[in-house]
Amino acid sequence: MAAPIFDFKSIRNLFTLSDFAVAGLLIVIIGLMLVPLPPFILDLLLTMNIAISLTILLVAMYLKEPLEFATFPSILLVVTVLRLALNIASSRLLLTQAFAGQVVQAFGVFVVGGNYIVGVIIFAIITIVNFVVITRGSERVAEVAARFTLDAMPGKQMSIDADLNAGLIDATEARGRRRKIEQEATFFGSMDGANKFVRGDAIAGIIIVLVNIIGGILVGWLQLGMGVMEALTTYALLTVGAGLVSQLTALLIAIATGLVITKSASEMSLGTDVSVQLFNQPRAFAFVSIILGAFALIPGLPTIPFLTLASAAGVLALTLMRAQTAKEESKLVTEEVTAKDVLKKPESILGTLGLDPLSLKAGRNLIPLIDPSQKGPLLERITLIRYNIGQELGFVIPGVRVMDDLSLPPNQYEIEIRGTKVSTADALVGHHQLDLPLAQARARKLNGIEARDALTGDPVTWLPDEYLPEAQKLGLTARPPVDVISDHFTEVVKRYADEIMTRQNVQSLIELVKNTNAAIVRELIPDLLSLGQVHKVLQLLVRERVSIRDLSTILERLADYAHLSRDINILAEYVRQSLARQICEAYSDKSGVITVVTIDPSLEETMIGAIHQSEYGSFLAIDPGVGEKVLVQISGHLQNFKRLKLKPVILCSPRLRPHFKRFIERSFPDLAVLSYNEIVPQVKVQSIGMISID
């Protein structure tokens, strides 16, 4: 059977009921301006308009925060157009039939007592109150709120980044807070413009009333043969009735607009806020009682009303004072009991034993760099560092708690991993770090403070900011303290990445691999390797700054060789070979050349023979004299790499590579050691030296 051409279920899914209702409502509103309506239908629509206005007003009263009614600017436009359409429809009936329905007539006869002069005065008063007082006030509040919201956005963003860096919130909550800030800016900006709808509607109401009165006089006098006063009485009364109906709904919408805009940031409705905040001051009611009682004693003023209200205010003040006293006593008892219970519970102590994965503590002079209220740039920089390192190494760097520590020297900062200090250095606010010794800086007529670079240990100079233009003229590069701390922090995180990466990080990464390559995860974990063993392999990789972003390839290689060996070091070497292209790209220059230092074959054989196996694993037991010579030669070669501005790399055999790396990493932690099996054919190798003991 052929498939139907029109799939009504798809059409129903395409256009939801709510969207269809809104579109239909807009079409109906436009139709009201063009199609004549019977008086009964107009009565129904005017009643519905009053009900809609009351509903919007009550919704505004029960809001806990303005964003709960984020569609209010759009709704404001719709109800304004609806009110104008009903004005046009009532004007058409009024001028053609001299009757615009029972609702309009009731407002013209009952509300103003059948006196069109009184009606015009009441209409004018309501319009002035709406236009001058409520609408103008709401417009001003919306304008100021929009401006302040936009001005406060950078500070709020920095506060979110600070909480994220401090580990107080996670990335999902930070994303939600940023989204809320964007919504607030959009909402208050929209409300600033939407207030013009209310203002324009009030002006349009005045014009429509004047036009209807003049038009009614002309229709009654020229077409229906009425006298001028008779036509004025007939049409003016109906016009005022229609105008009052319109202004009543406009007043309700204007009040709702003011309530939404002036809503405070509390998490309670307007009624709850008023009751809590107003009745929280019983002394105010006591003074009101005294003042009203004094007014009751003044001759000429009515005694009973003032005395009645004075008594009521006094009773209310006494009641509130007693309730407040009882509440404070109950709270005090509760706090004492709670404090005693907390001291008895060991769980209260457990909460203080947690350690931050990463933390950065700063001395008092460095507080301006980390304080969000002073627009400290370091917090935002750390967020970028976490992102960049995560992209480079392939796992999520945990949140960093940044705090001041007055026990540190004023210019010192320290970096901790799980509560243990791993690195410390000094930074001077108001200075820039110049990569020259103080003697060379003074030779260039630049004076500063002598120091050591936190990463290399080379002598540097902290140059006061007033010397910065002179240094730039000399072509010298000077880094601000934020850059110095950021570079130091980046290097420390990379150096200790294997300690920072937890099994929970690995579990999260494996869950991502399951989405695209579930088969390899099922095959490897836990049948061939446990999660802990995979974690250790990944630790060995990131320890030598090998990215684990291609986790699917890593797991496949582990699955290939896990049945041959469970030795973590051997498995890590197999994985490195599968990532050879990635490793070569990290150390090759733009022309595809890796500059290396090789090891003399005889020395390699000596060191391979010195590899010993024990119950704690294999290690390189080289002769101390030979080892000292090797380290001295490596130090000399590193100077050549530094002079050539190249990444230092040592190339050796696959059997020796992991043992040689562990042998030299205490002295040269940033020196890369590659094996011949990790060099892909597309890469050229250029040797600038050889390590030997001859």
C-alpha positions in Angstrom: 0.0 0.0 0.0 1.4 3.4 -1.0 2.3 5.8 1.7 0.0 8.7 2.1 1.1 12.0 0.6 0.2 14.0 3.8 1.3 12.6 7.1 -1.1 14.4 9.6 1.0 13.1 12.5 4.1 14.9 11.1 2.1 18.0 10.6 0.8 17.9 14.1 4.4 17.5 15.4 5.6 20.4 13.2 3.0 22.8 14.6 2.4 22.4 18.3 -0.9 23.4 19.8 0.5 26.3 21.7 2.2 27.8 18.6 -0.9 27.3 16.6 -3.0 29.0 19.3 -0.7 32.1 19.4 -0.6 32.4 15.6 -4.4 32.0 15.5 -4.9 34.7 18.2 -2.8 37.2 16.2 -4.8 36.6 13.1 -8.1 37.0 15.0 -6.8 40.3 16.6 -6.0 41.7 13.1 -9.4 40.6 12.0 -11.1 42.5 14.8 -9.8 45.7 13.2 -11.5 44.9 9.9 -14.6 42.8 10.5 -17.7 44.4 12.1 -18.7 42.7 15.3 -22.2 42.2 16.8 -22.6 43.9 20.2 -22.8 40.5 22.0 -19.4 39.4 20.6 -17.8 42.7 21.5 -19.1 42.3 25.1 -17.6 38.9 25.3 -14.2 40.1 24.0 -14.1 43.1 26.3 -14.9 40.9 29.3 -12.1 38.5 28.1 -9.7 41.4 27.8 -10.4 42.4 31.4 -9.9 38.8 32.5 -6.6 38.6 30.7 -5.4 41.8 32.3 -6.3 40.6 35.8 -4.6 37.3 35.1 -1.4 39.1 34.0 -1.5 41.3 37.1 -1.9 38.3 39.5 0.9 36.4 37.7 3.1 39.4 38.2 2.3 39.5 41.9 3.2 35.9 42.5 6.5 36.0 40.6 9.6 35.0 42.6 12.0 36.6 40.0 11.4 38.5 36.7 12.8 35.7 34.5 9.9 33.5 35.5 7.8 35.7 33.2 10.4 36.1 30.5 7.7 36.2 27.7 6.1 39.3 29.3 7.5 41.7 26.7 5.9 39.7 23.9 2.7 39.3 25.8 2.7 43.0 26.5 2.7 43.6 22.7 -0.1 41.1 22.1 -2.4 42.5 24.7 -1.7 46.1 23.6 -2.7 45.2 20.0 -5.7 43.4 21.3 -6.8 46.4 23.3 -6.4 48.7 20.2 -8.3 46.3 18.1 -11.2 46.3 20.6 -11.1 50.1 20.6 -11.5 50.1 16.8 -14.3 47.5 17.0 -16.2 49.5 19.7 -15.6 52.8 17.8 -17.1 51.2 14.6 -20.3 50.0 16.5 -20.6 53.3 18.4 -20.5 55.4 15.3 -22.7 53.1 13.1 -25.3 52.0 15.6 -24.9 54.4 18.6 -24.6 51.3 20.7 -21.4 49.4 21.5 -22.8 46.6 23.8 -23.8 46.2 27.4 -20.3 46.5 28.8 -19.6 49.9 27.2 -23.1 51.1 28.2 -22.7 49.9 31.8 -19.4 51.8 32.1 -21.0 54.9 30.6 -24.2 54.8 32.6 -23.4 53.1 35.9 -19.8 53.9 36.6 -20.0 57.6 35.8 -23.7 58.0 36.7 -24.8 58.8 33.2 -22.9 62.2 33.2 -20.5 62.4 30.4 -18.7 65.4 31.9 -18.0 63.3 35.1 -17.0 60.5 32.8 -14.5 62.6 30.9 -13.0 63.9 34.1 -12.7 60.3 35.5 -11.2 59.1 32.2 -8.7 62.0 32.2 -7.7 61.2 35.8 -7.2 57.5 35.1 -5.2 58.3 32.0 -3.0 60.8 33.8 -2.3 58.3 36.6 -1.6 55.6 34.1 0.5 57.7 31.7 2.4 60.1 34.0 2.7 58.1 37.2 2.8 54.3 36.5 4.0 54.1 32.9 6.6 56.8 33.1 7.9 55.4 36.4 8.1 51.8 34.9 9.8 53.2 31.8 12.5 54.8 33.9 13.0 51.8 36.1 13.3 49.5 33.1 15.8 51.8 31.5 18.0 51.9 34.6 17.6 48.2 35.2 18.7 47.4 31.6 21.7 49.7 31.9 22.8 48.3 35.3 22.3 44.7 34.1 24.5 45.3 31.1 27.1 47.1 33.2 27.1 44.3 35.8 27.6 41.5 33.2 31.4 41.5 33.2 31.6 41.4 37.0 29.0 38.6 37.2 31.0 36.6 34.6 34.2 37.1 36.6 32.4 36.0 39.7 31.2 32.8 38.0 34.7 32.1 36.7 36.1 32.7 40.2 33.6 30.1 41.7 34.4 27.7 38.9 38.2 28.1 39.4 37.7 27.7 43.2 35.8 24.4 42.6 32.6 25.8 44.3 30.6 25.0 41.1 31.0 22.7 38.2 31.0 23.5 34.5 27.3 22.7 34.1 26.3 25.1 36.8 28.6 27.8 35.5 27.1 27.4 32.1 23.6 27.7 33.6 24.6 30.9 35.5 26.0 32.5 32.4 22.9 31.6 30.5 20.8 33.3 33.2 22.9 36.4 33.0 22.3 36.6 29.2 18.6 36.0 29.8 18.5 38.9 32.4 20.2 41.3 30.0 17.9 40.3 27.1 14.8 40.5 29.4 15.5 44.0 30.9 16.5 45.3 27.5 13.2 44.0 26.0 11.2 45.5 28.9 12.9 48.9 28.3 11.5 48.8 24.8 8.2 47.1 25.7 7.3 50.0 28.0 6.8 52.1 24.9 3.9 49.9 24.0 2.1 50.9 27.3 3.0 54.5 26.8 1.8 54.6 23.2 -1.4 52.8 24.1 -2.2 55.5 26.7 -1.7 58.2 24.1 -3.7 56.3 21.5 -6.6 55.9 24.1 -6.8 59.7 24.5 -6.8 60.3 20.7 -9.4 57.6 20.1 -11.8 59.2 22.7 -11.4 62.7 21.1 -11.9 61.3 17.6 -15.0 59.3 18.7 -16.6 62.3 20.4 -16.0 64.5 17.4 -17.1 61.8 15.0 -20.2 61.0 17.0 -21.2 64.7 17.0 -20.8 64.8 13.2 -22.7 61.5 12.6 -25.5 62.5 14.9 -25.8 66.1 13.7 -25.2 65.7 10.0 -26.5 62.2 9.3 -29.1 61.4 11.9 -30.6 64.9 12.3 -29.8 65.2 16.0 -29.1 68.5 17.7 -25.5 69.2 18.6 -26.1 68.8 22.4 -28.1 65.6 21.9 -25.5 64.1 19.7 -22.8 65.1 22.2 -24.7 63.6 25.1 -25.4 60.3 23.3 -22.0 59.7 21.7 -19.9 61.3 24.4 -21.4 59.0 27.1 -20.8 55.9 25.0 -17.3 57.1 24.1 -16.4 57.7 27.7 -17.7 54.2 28.6 -15.6 52.6 25.9 -12.6 54.7 26.9 -13.0 53.6 30.6 -13.1 50.0 29.7 -9.9 50.4 27.6 -8.1 52.5 30.3 -9.1 50.0 33.0 -7.3 47.2 31.3 -4.4 49.5 30.3 -4.1 50.4 34.0 -4.0 46.8 35.1 -1.3 46.0 32.5 0.7 49.1 33.5 0.6 48.0 37.1 1.7 44.5 36.2 4.5 45.9 34.1 5.7 48.0 37.1 5.5 45.0 39.4 7.6 42.8 37.1 10.3 45.5 36.5 10.5 46.5 40.2 10.6 42.8 41.4 13.6 42.4 43.7 16.1 39.6 43.6 14.5 37.7 46.5 13.1 34.2 46.0 9.6 35.0 47.3 6.4 36.4 45.8 5.4 40.0 46.3 2.9 39.2 49.1 5.4 37.1 51.0 8.1 39.8 50.6 5.7 42.6 51.8 4.5 40.6 54.8 8.0 39.5 55.8 9.7 42.9 55.3 6.9 45.1 56.5 5.8 43.2 59.6 9.4 42.6 60.6 9.6 46.1 62.1 7.0 46.3 65.0 8.5 49.6 66.3 7.2 51.3 63.2 3.6 50.3 64.0 4.2 51.4 67.6 5.2 54.9 66.5 2.2 55.0 64.1 -0.1 54.2 67.0 1.4 57.1 69.1 1.1 59.6 66.2 -2.5 58.6 65.3 -3.4 58.8 69.0 -2.0 62.4 69.1 -4.1 63.3 66.0 -7.2 62.0 67.7 -6.7 64.6 70.5 -6.4 67.6 68.2 -9.7 69.6 68.2 -11.5 69.6 64.9 -10.2 66.3 63.6 -12.5 63.3 63.8 -11.7 61.4 67.0 -13.2 58.0 66.3 -11.3 57.1 63.0 -7.9 58.2 64.4 -8.5 56.5 67.7 -9.6 53.3 66.1 -6.6 53.1 63.8 -4.3 54.0 66.6 -5.6 51.2 68.7 -5.3 48.7 65.9 -1.7 49.8 65.2 -0.8 49.5 68.9 -2.3 46.0 69.1 -0.4 44.9 66.0 2.8 46.3 67.3 2.5 44.4 70.6 1.6 41.2 68.8 4.6 41.5 66.4 7.0 42.3 69.3 5.9 39.2 71.3 6.2 37.0 68.2 9.7 38.4 67.4 10.9 37.8 71.0 9.6 34.2 71.0 11.2 33.6 67.6 14.6 34.9 68.8 14.5 32.8 71.9 13.6 29.7 69.9 16.4 30.4 67.4 18.9 30.8 70.2 17.9 27.5 71.8 18.0 25.8 68.4 21.5 27.2 67.6 22.8 26.0 71.0 21.4 22.5 70.5 22.7 22.4 66.9 26.2 23.5 68.0 26.3 20.8 70.6 25.1 18.2 68.2 27.6 19.2 65.6 30.5 18.9 68.0 29.3 15.3 68.9 29.1 14.2 65.2 32.3 13.0 63.6 30.7 13.8 60.2 31.2 17.5 60.9 34.9 17.0 61.1 35.0 14.9 57.9 33.8 17.9 55.9 37.0 19.8 56.8 39.3 17.0 55.8 38.8 17.3 52.0 41.7 18.4 49.9 41.5 20.5 46.8 43.0 18.8 43.7 44.7 22.1 42.7 45.1 25.3 44.6 47.0 28.5 44.2 47.7 30.7 47.3 48.9 34.3 47.0 50.5 36.7 49.4 48.8 39.9 50.4 50.5 42.1 47.7 49.2 39.7 45.0 45.5 39.9 46.1 44.7 42.5 43.3 45.5 39.8 40.7 43.0 37.3 42.2 40.2 39.5 43.6 37.2 39.7 41.3 36.0 42.9 42.9 39.3 44.5 41.7 38.9 42.9 38.3 41.8 40.6 39.0 42.8 38.9 35.7 44.4 35.7 37.1 41.1 33.9 37.6 40.0 34.2 34.0 43.5 33.3 32.9 43.4 30.1 35.0 40.1 29.1 33.3 41.8 29.4 29.9 44.8 27.5 31.1 42.6 24.6 32.3 40.9 24.6 28.9 44.1 24.7 26.9 45.8 22.0 29.0 42.7 19.8 28.8 42.8 20.1 25.0 46.5 19.4 24.9 46.6 16.4 27.3 43.1 15.1 26.7 41.5 15.1 30.2 39.6 17.5 32.3 41.8 19.6 34.7 39.9 19.9 38.0 38.8 23.2 39.4 41.5 25.4 41.0 40.9 27.0 44.3 42.5 30.4 44.2 42.9 32.2 47.6 44.9 34.6 49.6 47.2 33.4 52.4 48.4 36.0 54.7 51.0 33.6 56.2 53.0 33.8 53.0 55.5 36.6 52.3 53.7 39.5 50.6 55.0 38.9 47.1 55.0 35.1 47.2 52.6 32.6 45.8 52.6 28.8 46.0 50.9 26.0 44.0 49.6 23.0 45.9 48.3 19.6 44.7 45.9 18.0 47.2 47.2 20.2 50.0 50.9 19.6 49.4 53.1 22.4 48.1 54.8 21.5 44.8 56.1 24.9 43.7 56.6 28.4 44.9 57.8 31.7 43.5 57.7 35.5 43.8 55.9 38.0 41.6 55.9 41.8 42.0 52.8 43.8 41.2 53.6 47.0 39.5 56.6 45.4 37.8 57.4 43.4 34.6 59.8 40.5 34.5 62.7 41.1 32.1 64.6 38.0 31.0 68.0 39.6 31.7 70.2 39.5 34.7 70.2 42.7 36.8 73.8 43.6 35.6 72.8 43.5 31.9 69.7 45.5 32.7 71.7 48.2 34.4 74.1 48.3 31.5 71.0 49.3 29.5 70.2 52.0 32.1 67.3 49.9 33.4 67.2 49.4 37.2 65.1 46.8 38.9 65.0 43.9 41.4 67.2 40.8 40.9 65.3 37.5 40.9 65.3 34.0 39.5 62.9 32.6 36.8 60.4 30.3 38.4 60.7 27.7 35.6 64.3 27.8 34.4 66.1 29.2 37.4 67.9 31.7 35.2 68.6 35.2 36.6 65.9 37.7 35.7 65.0 41.3 36.7 61.7 42.6 37.9 61.5 46.0 36.1 59.3 48.7 37.6 56.5 49.7 35.2 57.9 53.2 34.7 60.9 51.7 32.9 58.7 49.7 30.6 58.6 52.2 27.7 62.4 52.4 27.7 62.7 48.6 27.6 60.3 48.4 24.7 62.3 51.0 22.8 65.4 48.8 23.3 63.4 45.8 21.9 63.4 43.9 25.2 60.4 41.7 26.1 59.0 42.1 29.6 56.1 40.0 31.0 53.6 41.3 33.5 53.2 39.3 36.7 49.9 37.7 35.5 51.8 36.1 32.6 54.6 35.0 34.8 52.3 33.3 37.3 50.2 31.8 34.4 53.2 30.3 32.7 54.5 28.9 36.0 51.1 27.4 36.8 50.8 25.9 33.3 54.1 24.2 33.6 53.4 22.9 37.1 50.1 21.4 36.0 51.7 19.7 33.0 54.6 18.4 35.1 52.3 16.8 37.6 49.5 15.9 35.3 49.8 12.2 36.1 49.1 13.0 39.8 46.2 15.3 39.0 44.4 12.8 36.7 42.2 10.5 38.9 40.4 7.3 38.1 37.2 9.2 38.1 38.6 11.3 35.2 39.5 8.1 33.4 36.0 6.6 34.0 34.4 9.8 32.5 36.6 9.6 29.4 35.8 5.9 28.9 32.1 6.7 29.1 32.7 9.1 26.2 34.4 6.4 24.2 31.4 4.1 24.8 29.3 6.4 22.7 31.4 5.8 19.6 33.3 2.6 20.2 31.5 0.6 22.9 33.0 -2.7 21.5 36.5 -1.9 22.5 35.5 -0.9 26.0 33.6 -4.1 26.5 36.5 -6.2 25.2 39.2 -4.5 27.4 37.5 -3.6 30.7 37.4 -5.5 32.9 38.2 -8.8 31.2 41.7 -7.9 30.0 42.7 -4.9 32.1 41.1 -3.3 35.2 40.2 0.4 35.3 43.1 0.9 37.6 45.6 -0.6 35.1 44.2 1.6 32.3 44.5 4.6 34.6 48.2 3.8 35.3 49.0 3.5 31.6 47.4 6.8 30.9 49.3 8.3 33.8 52.6 7.2 32.3 51.6 8.8 29.0 50.5 12.2 30.4 53.6 12.2 32.7 55.7 12.5 29.5 53.1 15.0 28.0 51.6 12.6 25.5 48.0 13.5 24.8 45.4 10.9 25.5 42.6 12.6 23.5 42.7 9.7 21.0 41.6 7.4 23.8 39.8 5.0 21.4 43.2 4.3 19.7 44.9 3.8 23.0 42.3 1.4 24.2 42.5 -0.6 21.0 46.3 -0.9 21.3 45.9 -2.0 24.9 43.4 -4.6 23.9 45.8 -5.9 21.2 48.7 -6.4 23.7 47.1 -7.0 27.0 47.0 -10.8 26.5 50.8 -10.7 25.9 51.8 -8.7 29.0 50.2 -7.0 32.0 53.3 -4.9 32.7 52.1 -1.3 32.7 55.4 0.0 31.4 55.5 -2.4 28.4 51.9 -1.6 27.6 52.6 2.1 27.7 55.5 1.7 25.2 53.2 -0.1 22.8 50.7 2.7 23.1 53.4 5.3 22.5 54.3 3.5 19.2 50.6 3.6 18.1 50.7 7.4 18.8 54.0 7.9 16.9 52.6 10.4 14.4 51.1 12.5 17.2 54.4 12.4 19.2 56.5 13.4 16.2 54.2 16.3 15.4 54.7 17.6 19.0 58.5 17.8 18.6 59.1 18.5 14.9 59.5 22.0 13.4 57.5 23.5 10.6 59.6 21.7 7.9 59.0 18.3 9.6 62.4 17.9 11.1 63.1 16.7 14.7 66.4 17.9 16.1 67.8 15.3 18.6 70.7 14.2 20.6 71.6 10.5 20.2 73.3 8.0 22.5 76.5 6.3 21.6 75.7 2.6 20.7 78.3 1.3 23.1 76.9 3.4 25.9 73.4 2.2 25.0 74.6 -1.4 25.3 76.2 -0.7 28.7 73.0 0.9 30.0 70.8 -1.9 28.6 72.9 -4.4 30.4 72.5 -2.3 33.6 68.7 -2.8 33.6 67.7 -4.9 36.6 64.4 -6.5 37.3 63.0 -6.6 40.9 59.7 -7.3 42.6 59.2 -3.5 42.4 59.7 -3.3 38.6 62.7 -2.8 36.4 65.2 0.1 36.9 68.5 1.3 35.5 71.4 0.5 37.9 74.1 2.4 36.1 77.6 3.1 37.5 77.5 6.4 39.4 80.5 7.7 37.6 79.0 6.9 34.2 75.7 8.4 35.3 77.4 11.7 36.4 79.1 12.0 33.0 75.9 11.4 31.2 74.1 14.1 33.1 76.9 16.6 32.6 76.8 16.0 28.8 73.0 16.3 28.7 73.3 19.7 30.5 75.7 20.9 27.8 73.4 19.7 25.0 70.5 21.5 26.6 72.3 24.8 26.2 72.6 24.1 22.5 68.9 23.4 22.2 68.2 26.6 24.2 70.4 28.6 21.9 68.7 27.2 18.8 65.2 27.7 20.4 64.3 24.1 19.9 62.5 21.5 22.1 65.2 19.2 23.6 64.8 15.6 22.5 67.0 12.5 23.1 66.7 9.6 20.7 67.5 6.0 21.9 66.5 2.4 21.4 63.0 1.2 22.5 64.4 -1.1 25.2 66.3 1.7 26.9 63.8 4.6 26.4 61.5 4.2 29.5 64.4 3.4 31.9 66.6 6.2 30.6 63.7 8.7 30.9 63.2 7.7 34.6 66.9 8.0 35.1 67.2 11.6 33.9 63.7 13.1 34.8 64.8 14.1 38.3 67.5 16.4 36.9 65.8 17.2 33.6 62.0 16.8 34.0 61.1 18.6 30.7 63.5 16.7 28.5 61.8 14.4 26.0 63.1 10.9 25.3 61.9 9.2 22.1 62.6 5.8 20.8 63.4 4.8 17.2 60.1 3.1 16.9 58.3 6.4 17.6 59.7 8.1 14.6 57.4 7.9 11.6 58.9 7.8 8.0 57.5 11.2 7.1 59.7 12.9 9.7 63.3 13.7 9.2 65.8 13.4 12.1 68.7 15.8 12.6 71.3 15.1 15.2 73.2 17.9 16.8 75.2 15.8 19.3 75.9 12.4 20.9 76.1 11.3 24.5 79.1 9.1 25.1 81.6 8.3 27.9 84.8 8.1 25.7 
